[in-house]
Amino acid sequence: MTTTSSAPGKVYLFGEHAVVYGEPAVPCAIERRALVTVAGRDDDRVRVSADDLSLDGFTVEYGSSSDGKPDVDVPTPLIEAAMGYVEEALAQARDAADRPDAGFDVEIESEIPLGAGLGSSAAVAVAGIDAATRELGVELDPRDVADRAYQVEHEVQDGQASRADTFCSAMGGAVRVEGDDCETMAAPDLPFVVGYDGASHDTGELVAGVRALRDEFGFASDTVAAIGDLVREGEQALADGDLETLGRLMNFNHGLLSALGVSSRSLDNLVWAARDGGALGAKLTGAGGGGCIVALDEGDGVETALSLSPECEESFSAELATEGVREE
Ligand code: PMV
């Protein structure tokens, strides 16, 4: 038997980084999904193969789940990082089904570039937990999947993770996360356009950088608090379906993230290309450093402007994914 589940990636409309300090954030799921197919095995070994946009494709086979480590060299740091999420997701599924020795063949197909601010690792963790638990005969509520996927990110990212990415991927749509409080929100059609500079980032390192800045300069905490105020304002604009105000607040949010040192030249260039193309607003999404920007655009000028930008590896319009994790 095999089981396939999928879960969407996300963009941050507002609030990344500040969410780590208890401010609210509003991530939105987008129609780019990670698919994880799991087959149970007769032994306790694990075999993982992946075909991801930002990977060339790889297969890794582990020894027994009790020693739990790959018995072949893992080809790149990016793949090593991806394997960490898969290992922990399988551990969560074994725990949920009370089957500590369960072995699995796992196949990952993802439309979401890794480490680029689109929540690829959260989507793989969410879909992986859902598929592996179903394969073991257990069906979890999406909120339980979100909670377990958060434990995965928390473990892999050395405690530096908010619930935002995993809750958004499990539930779909627009969500609001503030500390441990997570809720879904009503949202209008949001015409997102994503620009990708082809780079990947290390979320843990960027989060640590913001923490160091706050420790060095007390006023950096005011910047984090200002992002929280902006998010609260943005929630009202979202409820009103006021795209123009949402766009202005996205621009403001990008400026504050730049002040916290997490933008980059190429992300700034993509943000400006999107604005030149007529965006209502544009900002980096996720941890920053490199990866993706998100813009709001009611026409098609932004996608064209981004595709003409030398820094842009890929641009695409991304519909809000109203469905979160699901069995395929
Ligand atoms: O780039 P991503 O998708 O890993 O997003 C990170 C978002 C942060 O707020 C910086 C960290 C977090 O866990 O919320």
py3Dmol code that shows the C-alpha trace and the ligand (Angstrom):
import py3Dmol

protein = """\
ATOM      1  CA  MET A   1       0.000   0.000   0.000  1.00  0.00           C
ATOM      2  CA  THR A   2       1.125   3.596  -0.543  1.00  0.00           C
ATOM      3  CA  THR A   3      -0.314   6.840   0.760  1.00  0.00           C
ATOM      4  CA  THR A   4       0.224  10.281  -0.741  1.00  0.00           C
ATOM      5  CA  SER A   5      -0.507  13.557   1.018  1.00  0.00           C
ATOM      6  CA  SER A   6       0.174  17.082  -0.113  1.00  0.00           C
ATOM      7  CA  ALA A   7       0.493  20.396   1.690  1.00  0.00           C
ATOM      8  CA  PRO A   8       0.880  23.955   0.364  1.00  0.00           C
ATOM      9  CA  GLY A   9       3.748  26.388   0.685  1.00  0.00           C
ATOM     10  CA  LYS A  10       3.106  29.928   1.909  1.00  0.00           C
ATOM     11  CA  VAL A  11       4.068  33.551   1.623  1.00  0.00           C
ATOM     12  CA  TYR A  12       4.127  35.959   4.528  1.00  0.00           C
ATOM     13  CA  LEU A  13       1.705  38.786   3.890  1.00  0.00           C
ATOM     14  CA  PHE A  14       3.138  40.322   7.074  1.00  0.00           C
ATOM     15  CA  GLY A  15       5.024  39.633  10.244  1.00  0.00           C
ATOM     16  CA  GLU A  16       7.968  37.239   9.730  1.00  0.00           C
ATOM     17  CA  HIS A  17      10.763  37.581  12.287  1.00  0.00           C
ATOM     18  CA  ALA A  18       8.598  39.691  14.627  1.00  0.00           C
ATOM     19  CA  VAL A  19       6.454  36.563  15.145  1.00  0.00           C
ATOM     20  CA  VAL A  20       9.457  34.948  16.849  1.00  0.00           C
ATOM     21  CA  TYR A  21       9.090  37.597  19.625  1.00  0.00           C
ATOM     22  CA  GLY A  22       5.371  37.055  20.159  1.00  0.00           C
ATOM     23  CA  GLU A  23       4.045  39.620  17.650  1.00  0.00           C
ATOM     24  CA  PRO A  24       1.254  38.472  15.311  1.00  0.00           C
ATOM     25  CA  ALA A  25       1.978  37.345  11.738  1.00  0.00           C
ATOM     26  CA  VAL A  26      -0.249  36.626   8.756  1.00  0.00           C
ATOM     27  CA  PRO A  27       1.066  33.936   6.423  1.00  0.00           C
ATOM     28  CA  CYS A  28      -1.046  32.854   3.441  1.00  0.00           C
ATOM     29  CA  ALA A  29      -0.944  29.408   1.818  1.00  0.00           C
ATOM     30  CA  ILE A  30      -0.239  29.396  -1.929  1.00  0.00           C
ATOM     31  CA  GLU A  31      -1.012  26.875  -4.651  1.00  0.00           C
ATOM     32  CA  ARG A  32       2.479  25.383  -4.798  1.00  0.00           C
ATOM     33  CA  ARG A  33       2.493  22.073  -3.007  1.00  0.00           C
ATOM     34  CA  ALA A  34       4.840  19.446  -1.635  1.00  0.00           C
ATOM     35  CA  LEU A  35       3.674  15.879  -2.267  1.00  0.00           C
ATOM     36  CA  VAL A  36       4.934  13.088  -0.030  1.00  0.00           C
ATOM     37  CA  THR A  37       4.266   9.438  -0.878  1.00  0.00           C
ATOM     38  CA  VAL A  38       4.891   6.873   1.842  1.00  0.00           C
ATOM     39  CA  ALA A  39       4.919   3.084   1.648  1.00  0.00           C
ATOM     40  CA  GLY A  40       5.282   0.945   4.767  1.00  0.00           C
ATOM     41  CA  ARG A  41       8.117  -1.614   4.802  1.00  0.00           C
ATOM     42  CA  ASP A  42       8.503  -5.056   6.349  1.00  0.00           C
ATOM     43  CA  ASP A  43      11.720  -3.972   8.068  1.00  0.00           C
ATOM     44  CA  ASP A  44      12.653  -0.855  10.059  1.00  0.00           C
ATOM     45  CA  ARG A  45      14.734   0.802   7.321  1.00  0.00           C
ATOM     46  CA  VAL A  46      13.977   4.143   5.689  1.00  0.00           C
ATOM     47  CA  ARG A  47      14.572   5.059   2.072  1.00  0.00           C
ATOM     48  CA  VAL A  48      13.976   8.634   0.919  1.00  0.00           C
ATOM     49  CA  SER A  49      14.053   9.941  -2.620  1.00  0.00           C
ATOM     50  CA  ALA A  50      13.258  13.483  -3.606  1.00  0.00           C
ATOM     51  CA  ASP A  51      12.688  15.483  -6.698  1.00  0.00           C
ATOM     52  CA  ASP A  52      12.589  19.141  -5.733  1.00  0.00           C
ATOM     53  CA  LEU A  53      12.730  22.297  -7.796  1.00  0.00           C
ATOM     54  CA  SER A  54      15.968  23.360  -6.150  1.00  0.00           C
ATOM     55  CA  LEU A  55      17.571  19.902  -5.967  1.00  0.00           C
ATOM     56  CA  ASP A  56      18.802  17.673  -8.751  1.00  0.00           C
ATOM     57  CA  GLY A  57      17.020  14.746  -7.165  1.00  0.00           C
ATOM     58  CA  PHE A  58      18.536  12.248  -4.729  1.00  0.00           C
ATOM     59  CA  THR A  59      17.964   8.988  -2.913  1.00  0.00           C
ATOM     60  CA  VAL A  60      19.184   8.252   0.605  1.00  0.00           C
ATOM     61  CA  GLU A  61      18.787   4.958   2.461  1.00  0.00           C
ATOM     62  CA  TYR A  62      19.150   4.612   6.226  1.00  0.00           C
ATOM     63  CA  GLY A  63      19.959   1.730   8.465  1.00  0.00           C
ATOM     64  CA  SER A  64      17.568   0.824  11.239  1.00  0.00           C
ATOM     65  CA  SER A  65      15.333   3.552  12.591  1.00  0.00           C
ATOM     66  CA  SER A  66      16.897   3.048  16.014  1.00  0.00           C
ATOM     67  CA  ASP A  67      20.321   4.293  14.902  1.00  0.00           C
ATOM     68  CA  GLY A  68      18.385   6.622  12.627  1.00  0.00           C
ATOM     69  CA  LYS A  69      21.222   8.082  10.503  1.00  0.00           C
ATOM     70  CA  PRO A  70      21.797   7.819   6.762  1.00  0.00           C
ATOM     71  CA  ASP A  71      24.345   5.113   5.917  1.00  0.00           C
ATOM     72  CA  VAL A  72      25.438   6.891   2.731  1.00  0.00           C
ATOM     73  CA  ASP A  73      26.975  10.331   2.313  1.00  0.00           C
ATOM     74  CA  VAL A  74      24.311  12.988   1.971  1.00  0.00           C
ATOM     75  CA  PRO A  75      25.227  14.904  -1.202  1.00  0.00           C
ATOM     76  CA  THR A  76      24.737  18.594  -0.250  1.00  0.00           C
ATOM     77  CA  PRO A  77      24.026  20.668   2.867  1.00  0.00           C
ATOM     78  CA  LEU A  78      20.634  21.588   1.406  1.00  0.00           C
ATOM     79  CA  ILE A  79      19.712  17.913   1.072  1.00  0.00           C
ATOM     80  CA  GLU A  80      21.101  17.215   4.527  1.00  0.00           C
ATOM     81  CA  ALA A  81      18.810  19.930   5.888  1.00  0.00           C
ATOM     82  CA  ALA A  82      15.815  18.492   3.995  1.00  0.00           C
ATOM     83  CA  MET A  83      16.582  15.041   5.410  1.00  0.00           C
ATOM     84  CA  GLY A  84      16.408  16.435   8.939  1.00  0.00           C
ATOM     85  CA  TYR A  85      12.764  17.434   8.402  1.00  0.00           C
ATOM     86  CA  VAL A  86      11.892  14.058   6.878  1.00  0.00           C
ATOM     87  CA  GLU A  87      13.555  12.114   9.727  1.00  0.00           C
ATOM     88  CA  GLU A  88      11.703  14.127  12.375  1.00  0.00           C
ATOM     89  CA  ALA A  89       8.378  13.909  10.495  1.00  0.00           C
ATOM     90  CA  LEU A  90       8.680  10.111  10.398  1.00  0.00           C
ATOM     91  CA  ALA A  91       9.530  10.101  14.113  1.00  0.00           C
ATOM     92  CA  GLN A  92       6.308  12.053  14.775  1.00  0.00           C
ATOM     93  CA  ALA A  93       4.282   9.557  12.711  1.00  0.00           C
ATOM     94  CA  ARG A  94       5.807   6.582  14.577  1.00  0.00           C
ATOM     95  CA  ASP A  95       4.927   8.299  17.843  1.00  0.00           C
ATOM     96  CA  ALA A  96       1.332   9.115  16.777  1.00  0.00           C
ATOM     97  CA  ALA A  97       0.736   5.513  15.675  1.00  0.00           C
ATOM     98  CA  ASP A  98       2.711   3.989  18.550  1.00  0.00           C
ATOM     99  CA  ARG A  99       4.849   2.056  16.069  1.00  0.00           C
ATOM    100  CA  PRO A 100       8.431   2.902  17.103  1.00  0.00           C
ATOM    101  CA  ASP A 101      10.026   0.443  14.654  1.00  0.00           C
ATOM    102  CA  ALA A 102       8.018   1.297  11.521  1.00  0.00           C
ATOM    103  CA  GLY A 103      10.138   1.522   8.350  1.00  0.00           C
ATOM    104  CA  PHE A 104       9.144   3.566   5.286  1.00  0.00           C
ATOM    105  CA  ASP A 105       9.902   4.211   1.640  1.00  0.00           C
ATOM    106  CA  VAL A 106       9.362   7.941   1.125  1.00  0.00           C
ATOM    107  CA  GLU A 107       9.164   9.881  -2.101  1.00  0.00           C
ATOM    108  CA  ILE A 108       9.039  13.676  -2.078  1.00  0.00           C
ATOM    109  CA  GLU A 109       7.969  15.768  -5.023  1.00  0.00           C
ATOM    110  CA  SER A 110       7.909  19.458  -4.300  1.00  0.00           C
ATOM    111  CA  GLU A 111       7.006  22.496  -6.367  1.00  0.00           C
ATOM    112  CA  ILE A 112       8.412  24.730  -3.626  1.00  0.00           C
ATOM    113  CA  PRO A 113      12.069  25.800  -3.698  1.00  0.00           C
ATOM    114  CA  LEU A 114      13.952  24.917  -0.511  1.00  0.00           C
ATOM    115  CA  GLY A 115      15.042  27.599   1.935  1.00  0.00           C
ATOM    116  CA  ALA A 116      13.574  30.397  -0.155  1.00  0.00           C
ATOM    117  CA  GLY A 117      10.875  31.761   2.169  1.00  0.00           C
ATOM    118  CA  LEU A 118       7.978  29.751   0.738  1.00  0.00           C
ATOM    119  CA  GLY A 119       7.706  27.275   3.608  1.00  0.00           C
ATOM    120  CA  SER A 120       9.071  24.245   1.784  1.00  0.00           C
ATOM    121  CA  SER A 121      10.300  22.489   4.921  1.00  0.00           C
ATOM    122  CA  ALA A 122       6.977  23.061   6.718  1.00  0.00           C
ATOM    123  CA  ALA A 123       5.045  21.693   3.726  1.00  0.00           C
ATOM    124  CA  VAL A 124       7.252  18.576   3.579  1.00  0.00           C
ATOM    125  CA  ALA A 125       6.902  18.054   7.344  1.00  0.00           C
ATOM    126  CA  VAL A 126       3.099  18.505   7.229  1.00  0.00           C
ATOM    127  CA  ALA A 127       2.561  16.262   4.180  1.00  0.00           C
ATOM    128  CA  GLY A 128       5.089  13.715   5.515  1.00  0.00           C
ATOM    129  CA  ILE A 129       3.392  13.391   8.905  1.00  0.00           C
ATOM    130  CA  ASP A 130      -0.047  13.131   7.282  1.00  0.00           C
ATOM    131  CA  ALA A 131       1.018  10.479   4.746  1.00  0.00           C
ATOM    132  CA  ALA A 132       3.075   8.390   7.197  1.00  0.00           C
ATOM    133  CA  THR A 133       0.377   8.362   9.906  1.00  0.00           C
ATOM    134  CA  ARG A 134      -2.327   7.416   7.366  1.00  0.00           C
ATOM    135  CA  GLU A 135      -0.040   4.667   6.086  1.00  0.00           C
ATOM    136  CA  LEU A 136       0.098   3.361   9.671  1.00  0.00           C
ATOM    137  CA  GLY A 137      -3.713   3.479   9.903  1.00  0.00           C
ATOM    138  CA  VAL A 138      -4.037   6.692  11.943  1.00  0.00           C
ATOM    139  CA  GLU A 139      -5.886   9.781  10.699  1.00  0.00           C
ATOM    140  CA  LEU A 140      -4.895  13.008  12.458  1.00  0.00           C
ATOM    141  CA  ASP A 141      -6.876  16.226  12.557  1.00  0.00           C
ATOM    142  CA  PRO A 142      -5.065  18.977  10.533  1.00  0.00           C
ATOM    143  CA  ARG A 143      -4.532  20.898  13.798  1.00  0.00           C
ATOM    144  CA  ASP A 144      -2.729  17.866  15.256  1.00  0.00           C
ATOM    145  CA  VAL A 145      -0.654  17.568  12.078  1.00  0.00           C
ATOM    146  CA  ALA A 146       0.206  21.291  12.449  1.00  0.00           C
ATOM    147  CA  ASP A 147       1.216  20.796  16.053  1.00  0.00           C
ATOM    148  CA  ARG A 148       3.436  17.808  15.275  1.00  0.00           C
ATOM    149  CA  ALA A 149       4.981  19.598  12.277  1.00  0.00           C
ATOM    150  CA  TYR A 150       5.789  22.519  14.571  1.00  0.00           C
ATOM    151  CA  GLN A 151       7.637  20.064  16.869  1.00  0.00           C
ATOM    152  CA  VAL A 152       9.606  18.961  13.786  1.00  0.00           C
ATOM    153  CA  GLU A 153      10.650  22.531  12.896  1.00  0.00           C
ATOM    154  CA  HIS A 154      11.395  23.304  16.521  1.00  0.00           C
ATOM    155  CA  GLU A 155      13.686  20.260  16.722  1.00  0.00           C
ATOM    156  CA  VAL A 156      15.478  20.791  13.395  1.00  0.00           C
ATOM    157  CA  GLN A 157      15.863  24.578  13.832  1.00  0.00           C
ATOM    158  CA  ASP A 158      17.270  24.360  17.377  1.00  0.00           C
ATOM    159  CA  GLY A 159      14.189  25.848  18.989  1.00  0.00           C
ATOM    160  CA  GLN A 160      14.095  28.854  16.621  1.00  0.00           C
ATOM    161  CA  ALA A 161      10.717  28.365  14.974  1.00  0.00           C
ATOM    162  CA  SER A 162       7.278  29.910  15.206  1.00  0.00           C
ATOM    163  CA  ARG A 163       4.063  28.011  14.536  1.00  0.00           C
ATOM    164  CA  ALA A 164       3.340  30.200  11.488  1.00  0.00           C
ATOM    165  CA  ASP A 165       4.614  28.091   8.565  1.00  0.00           C
ATOM    166  CA  THR A 166       3.393  24.736   9.828  1.00  0.00           C
ATOM    167  CA  PHE A 167      -0.071  25.960  10.906  1.00  0.00           C
ATOM    168  CA  CYS A 168      -0.551  27.764   7.574  1.00  0.00           C
ATOM    169  CA  SER A 169       0.507  24.732   5.540  1.00  0.00           C
ATOM    170  CA  ALA A 170      -1.733  22.354   7.504  1.00  0.00           C
ATOM    171  CA  MET A 171      -4.834  24.594   7.497  1.00  0.00           C
ATOM    172  CA  GLY A 172      -4.513  26.480   4.160  1.00  0.00           C
ATOM    173  CA  GLY A 173      -5.859  29.989   3.446  1.00  0.00           C
ATOM    174  CA  ALA A 174      -4.795  33.066   5.395  1.00  0.00           C
ATOM    175  CA  VAL A 175      -3.962  32.466   9.042  1.00  0.00           C
ATOM    176  CA  ARG A 176      -3.027  34.547  12.051  1.00  0.00           C
ATOM    177  CA  VAL A 177      -0.367  33.330  14.447  1.00  0.00           C
ATOM    178  CA  GLU A 178       0.560  35.018  17.721  1.00  0.00           C
ATOM    179  CA  GLY A 179       2.696  32.911  20.051  1.00  0.00           C
ATOM    180  CA  ASP A 180       0.840  29.630  20.518  1.00  0.00           C
ATOM    181  CA  ASP A 181      -2.483  31.130  19.342  1.00  0.00           C
ATOM    182  CA  CYS A 182      -3.228  30.109  15.777  1.00  0.00           C
ATOM    183  CA  GLU A 183      -6.436  30.835  13.893  1.00  0.00           C
ATOM    184  CA  THR A 184      -7.704  30.820  10.330  1.00  0.00           C
ATOM    185  CA  MET A 185      -8.900  34.129   8.831  1.00  0.00           C
ATOM    186  CA  ALA A 186     -11.363  35.125   6.150  1.00  0.00           C
ATOM    187  CA  ALA A 187      -9.494  36.657   3.200  1.00  0.00           C
ATOM    188  CA  PRO A 188     -10.410  38.115  -0.176  1.00  0.00           C
ATOM    189  CA  ASP A 189      -8.776  36.852  -3.379  1.00  0.00           C
ATOM    190  CA  LEU A 190      -5.185  37.978  -3.002  1.00  0.00           C
ATOM    191  CA  PRO A 191      -3.402  38.396  -6.353  1.00  0.00           C
ATOM    192  CA  PHE A 192       0.083  37.314  -5.250  1.00  0.00           C
ATOM    193  CA  VAL A 193       3.083  37.341  -7.541  1.00  0.00           C
ATOM    194  CA  VAL A 194       6.287  35.678  -6.358  1.00  0.00           C
ATOM    195  CA  GLY A 195       9.813  36.490  -7.551  1.00  0.00           C
ATOM    196  CA  TYR A 196      12.649  34.045  -6.781  1.00  0.00           C
ATOM    197  CA  ASP A 197      16.316  35.026  -6.968  1.00  0.00           C
ATOM    198  CA  GLY A 198      17.514  31.399  -7.033  1.00  0.00           C
ATOM    199  CA  ALA A 199      19.260  31.666  -3.647  1.00  0.00           C
ATOM    200  CA  SER A 200      18.546  29.766  -0.442  1.00  0.00           C
ATOM    201  CA  HIS A 201      18.869  30.926   3.138  1.00  0.00           C
ATOM    202  CA  ASP A 202      19.522  29.475   6.556  1.00  0.00           C
ATOM    203  CA  THR A 203      16.495  30.493   8.640  1.00  0.00           C
ATOM    204  CA  GLY A 204      18.195  29.724  11.973  1.00  0.00           C
ATOM    205  CA  GLU A 205      21.150  31.967  11.131  1.00  0.00           C
ATOM    206  CA  LEU A 206      18.932  34.885  10.064  1.00  0.00           C
ATOM    207  CA  VAL A 207      16.765  34.556  13.187  1.00  0.00           C
ATOM    208  CA  ALA A 208      19.937  34.537  15.308  1.00  0.00           C
ATOM    209  CA  GLY A 209      21.121  37.696  13.482  1.00  0.00           C
ATOM    210  CA  VAL A 210      17.957  39.587  14.418  1.00  0.00           C
ATOM    211  CA  ARG A 211      18.292  38.383  18.008  1.00  0.00           C
ATOM    212  CA  ALA A 212      21.888  39.672  18.138  1.00  0.00           C
ATOM    213  CA  LEU A 213      20.760  43.051  16.745  1.00  0.00           C
ATOM    214  CA  ARG A 214      18.073  43.306  19.445  1.00  0.00           C
ATOM    215  CA  ASP A 215      20.646  42.457  22.096  1.00  0.00           C
ATOM    216  CA  GLU A 216      23.061  45.095  20.781  1.00  0.00           C
ATOM    217  CA  PHE A 217      20.583  47.917  20.120  1.00  0.00           C
ATOM    218  CA  GLY A 218      17.553  48.199  22.378  1.00  0.00           C
ATOM    219  CA  PHE A 219      15.726  50.229  19.725  1.00  0.00           C
ATOM    220  CA  ALA A 220      15.734  47.216  17.370  1.00  0.00           C
ATOM    221  CA  SER A 221      12.983  45.901  19.684  1.00  0.00           C
ATOM    222  CA  ASP A 222      10.949  48.978  18.682  1.00  0.00           C
ATOM    223  CA  THR A 223      11.298  47.915  15.039  1.00  0.00           C
ATOM    224  CA  VAL A 224       9.982  44.458  15.938  1.00  0.00           C
ATOM    225  CA  ALA A 225       7.101  46.049  17.872  1.00  0.00           C
ATOM    226  CA  ALA A 226       6.367  48.353  14.888  1.00  0.00           C
ATOM    227  CA  ILE A 227       5.991  45.255  12.700  1.00  0.00           C
ATOM    228  CA  GLY A 228       3.421  43.974  15.221  1.00  0.00           C
ATOM    229  CA  ASP A 229       1.469  47.271  14.977  1.00  0.00           C
ATOM    230  CA  LEU A 230       1.601  47.082  11.199  1.00  0.00           C
ATOM    231  CA  VAL A 231       0.237  43.516  11.238  1.00  0.00           C
ATOM    232  CA  ARG A 232      -2.712  44.566  13.433  1.00  0.00           C
ATOM    233  CA  GLU A 233      -3.453  47.376  10.942  1.00  0.00           C
ATOM    234  CA  GLY A 234      -3.098  44.850   8.098  1.00  0.00           C
ATOM    235  CA  GLU A 235      -5.645  42.506   9.670  1.00  0.00           C
ATOM    236  CA  GLN A 236      -8.279  45.224   9.369  1.00  0.00           C
ATOM    237  CA  ALA A 237      -7.327  45.885   5.723  1.00  0.00           C
ATOM    238  CA  LEU A 238      -7.585  42.152   5.039  1.00  0.00           C
ATOM    239  CA  ALA A 239     -11.044  41.998   6.645  1.00  0.00           C
ATOM    240  CA  ASP A 240     -12.104  45.030   4.541  1.00  0.00           C
ATOM    241  CA  GLY A 241     -10.628  43.537   1.341  1.00  0.00           C
ATOM    242  CA  ASP A 242      -8.643  46.777   0.989  1.00  0.00           C
ATOM    243  CA  LEU A 243      -5.838  45.679  -1.348  1.00  0.00           C
ATOM    244  CA  GLU A 244      -4.401  49.173  -1.681  1.00  0.00           C
ATOM    245  CA  THR A 245      -3.769  49.481   2.067  1.00  0.00           C
ATOM    246  CA  LEU A 246      -2.449  45.918   2.189  1.00  0.00           C
ATOM    247  CA  GLY A 247       0.081  46.859  -0.518  1.00  0.00           C
ATOM    248  CA  ARG A 248       1.205  50.003   1.327  1.00  0.00           C
ATOM    249  CA  LEU A 249       1.664  47.993   4.510  1.00  0.00           C
ATOM    250  CA  MET A 250       3.682  45.351   2.635  1.00  0.00           C
ATOM    251  CA  ASN A 251       6.048  48.112   1.478  1.00  0.00           C
ATOM    252  CA  PHE A 252       6.308  49.372   5.054  1.00  0.00           C
ATOM    253  CA  ASN A 253       6.964  45.825   6.309  1.00  0.00           C
ATOM    254  CA  HIS A 254       9.782  45.365   3.784  1.00  0.00           C
ATOM    255  CA  GLY A 255      11.431  48.575   5.005  1.00  0.00           C
ATOM    256  CA  LEU A 256      11.315  47.393   8.617  1.00  0.00           C
ATOM    257  CA  LEU A 257      12.727  43.969   7.667  1.00  0.00           C
ATOM    258  CA  SER A 258      15.557  45.779   5.825  1.00  0.00           C
ATOM    259  CA  ALA A 259      16.225  47.756   8.992  1.00  0.00           C
ATOM    260  CA  LEU A 260      16.539  44.439  10.848  1.00  0.00           C
ATOM    261  CA  GLY A 261      19.246  43.443   8.347  1.00  0.00           C
ATOM    262  CA  VAL A 262      17.472  40.518   6.693  1.00  0.00           C
ATOM    263  CA  SER A 263      17.023  41.834   3.146  1.00  0.00           C
ATOM    264  CA  SER A 264      19.700  41.538   0.448  1.00  0.00           C
ATOM    265  CA  ARG A 265      20.652  43.423  -2.673  1.00  0.00           C
ATOM    266  CA  SER A 266      18.901  40.932  -4.937  1.00  0.00           C
ATOM    267  CA  LEU A 267      15.723  40.860  -2.801  1.00  0.00           C
ATOM    268  CA  ASP A 268      15.686  44.683  -2.776  1.00  0.00           C
ATOM    269  CA  ASN A 269      16.141  44.691  -6.554  1.00  0.00           C
ATOM    270  CA  LEU A 270      13.243  42.264  -7.005  1.00  0.00           C
ATOM    271  CA  VAL A 271      11.062  44.347  -4.683  1.00  0.00           C
ATOM    272  CA  TRP A 272      11.832  47.465  -6.759  1.00  0.00           C
ATOM    273  CA  ALA A 273      11.273  45.624 -10.054  1.00  0.00           C
ATOM    274  CA  ALA A 274       7.833  44.556  -8.762  1.00  0.00           C
ATOM    275  CA  ARG A 275       6.998  48.117  -7.714  1.00  0.00           C
ATOM    276  CA  ASP A 276       8.162  49.463 -11.098  1.00  0.00           C
ATOM    277  CA  GLY A 277       5.864  46.873 -12.683  1.00  0.00           C
ATOM    278  CA  GLY A 278       2.874  48.388 -10.902  1.00  0.00           C
ATOM    279  CA  ALA A 279       2.679  46.324  -7.697  1.00  0.00           C
ATOM    280  CA  LEU A 280       0.302  47.574  -5.014  1.00  0.00           C
ATOM    281  CA  GLY A 281       3.088  46.541  -2.627  1.00  0.00           C
ATOM    282  CA  ALA A 282       6.072  44.197  -2.414  1.00  0.00           C
ATOM    283  CA  LYS A 283       8.221  42.694   0.315  1.00  0.00           C
ATOM    284  CA  LEU A 284      10.575  39.834   0.993  1.00  0.00           C
ATOM    285  CA  THR A 285       8.871  36.709   2.325  1.00  0.00           C
ATOM    286  CA  GLY A 286      10.235  34.414   5.020  1.00  0.00           C
ATOM    287  CA  ALA A 287      13.581  34.681   6.714  1.00  0.00           C
ATOM    288  CA  GLY A 288      15.188  36.850   3.980  1.00  0.00           C
ATOM    289  CA  GLY A 289      18.866  36.896   3.038  1.00  0.00           C
ATOM    290  CA  GLY A 290      17.948  35.501  -0.396  1.00  0.00           C
ATOM    291  CA  GLY A 291      15.066  33.560  -1.879  1.00  0.00           C
ATOM    292  CA  CYS A 292      11.680  35.065  -2.642  1.00  0.00           C
ATOM    293  CA  ILE A 293       9.728  38.282  -2.626  1.00  0.00           C
ATOM    294  CA  VAL A 294       5.954  38.545  -2.763  1.00  0.00           C
ATOM    295  CA  ALA A 295       4.010  41.321  -4.471  1.00  0.00           C
ATOM    296  CA  LEU A 296       0.322  42.156  -4.867  1.00  0.00           C
ATOM    297  CA  ASP A 297      -0.697  42.882  -8.435  1.00  0.00           C
ATOM    298  CA  GLU A 298      -4.136  43.163  -9.976  1.00  0.00           C
ATOM    299  CA  GLY A 299      -2.729  43.131 -13.533  1.00  0.00           C
ATOM    300  CA  ASP A 300       0.122  41.239 -15.184  1.00  0.00           C
ATOM    301  CA  GLY A 301       2.781  43.996 -15.102  1.00  0.00           C
ATOM    302  CA  VAL A 302       4.650  42.646 -12.079  1.00  0.00           C
ATOM    303  CA  GLU A 303       5.251  39.162 -13.434  1.00  0.00           C
ATOM    304  CA  THR A 304       6.596  40.692 -16.652  1.00  0.00           C
ATOM    305  CA  ALA A 305       8.762  43.221 -14.799  1.00  0.00           C
ATOM    306  CA  LEU A 306      10.184  40.475 -12.571  1.00  0.00           C
ATOM    307  CA  SER A 307      10.907  38.160 -15.483  1.00  0.00           C
ATOM    308  CA  LEU A 308      12.909  40.959 -17.128  1.00  0.00           C
ATOM    309  CA  SER A 309      14.960  41.570 -13.993  1.00  0.00           C
ATOM    310  CA  PRO A 310      18.440  39.988 -14.318  1.00  0.00           C
ATOM    311  CA  GLU A 311      18.267  38.894 -10.665  1.00  0.00           C
ATOM    312  CA  CYS A 312      15.050  36.945 -11.116  1.00  0.00           C
ATOM    313  CA  GLU A 313      15.384  33.209 -11.679  1.00  0.00           C
ATOM    314  CA  GLU A 314      11.642  32.573 -11.721  1.00  0.00           C
ATOM    315  CA  SER A 315       8.453  34.555 -11.294  1.00  0.00           C
ATOM    316  CA  PHE A 316       4.935  33.234 -11.032  1.00  0.00           C
ATOM    317  CA  SER A 317       1.498  34.285  -9.915  1.00  0.00           C
ATOM    318  CA  ALA A 318       0.341  32.301  -6.908  1.00  0.00           C
ATOM    319  CA  GLU A 319      -3.272  31.840  -5.940  1.00  0.00           C
ATOM    320  CA  LEU A 320      -4.240  31.590  -2.290  1.00  0.00           C
ATOM    321  CA  ALA A 321      -4.500  27.853  -1.490  1.00  0.00           C
ATOM    322  CA  THR A 322      -7.758  27.528   0.402  1.00  0.00           C
ATOM    323  CA  GLU A 323      -7.093  23.860   1.189  1.00  0.00           C
ATOM    324  CA  GLY A 324      -4.285  22.860   3.549  1.00  0.00           C
ATOM    325  CA  VAL A 325      -2.977  19.332   3.999  1.00  0.00           C
ATOM    326  CA  ARG A 326      -4.942  16.680   2.102  1.00  0.00           C
ATOM    327  CA  GLU A 327      -4.746  13.081   1.042  1.00  0.00           C
ATOM    328  CA  GLU A 328      -4.148  12.822  -2.705  1.00  0.00           C
TER     329      GLU A 328
END
"""
ligand_1 = """\
14
PMV
O 12.062 31.472 5.388
P 11.150 30.604 6.172
O 10.048 30.033 5.333
O 11.904 29.576 6.966
O 10.382 31.539 7.231
C 10.983 31.962 8.426
C 10.074 32.875 9.199
C 10.662 33.423 10.509
O 9.674 34.264 11.088
C 11.909 34.247 10.254
C 11.003 32.301 11.482
C 9.784 31.569 12.025
O 9.949 30.417 12.449
O 8.688 32.151 12.092
"""
view = py3Dmol.view(width=600, height=400)
view.addModel(protein, "pdb")
view.setStyle({"model": 0}, {"cartoon": {"style": "trace"}})
view.addModel(ligand_1, "xyz")
view.setStyle({"model": 1}, {"stick": {}})
view.zoomTo()
view.show()
